[in-house]
Amino acid sequence: MQIDLNVFKKNYLVAGLSDEDVMRVAELADLKIVPAGVEIVKLGSTDPDLFVIIDGAAMVYRHGAVLLGEREAGSVIGEIALVDGHPRSAYVVSKGSLTYAHFDGDKLRKFMFKNKDIGFIMLSNLSRVLSMRLREASTTIEDLQGKLGDPWLFAE
């Protein structure tokens, strides 16, 4: 099964690349389709693989089923492990039928290193994704801090 380039080039990873370069990146991926409830990323696993949602949605959770967010078509999953090589910080489950591109992290890293112009753009894009996720986390923390005020304030 081959990736539809018109759909694939709408994801964060390849923004700013030429169609030819997008095709080169897409050729590195395996296209997968899974039903609802399938674990795509396992919390704590050490693989550096990257995932791009092509169609559908996935739910991102931490320990104890704490929902971190929902990722939809165009979203990148696994960017932290690809960049830092540490164990996965969350697990990801398909919300419904999910089509995604699975990139072997080691192969993707080698491709980015060997093709530095493409790799620089992809790494810049991943940096934007990481920045966006950090901003989301900061907002969540600020919201939670606002709710942690004086417990007697709302007592009746």
Order of alpha helices (4+ residues) and beta strands (2+ residues): alpha-alpha-beta-beta-beta-beta-beta-beta-alpha-beta-beta-alpha-alpha
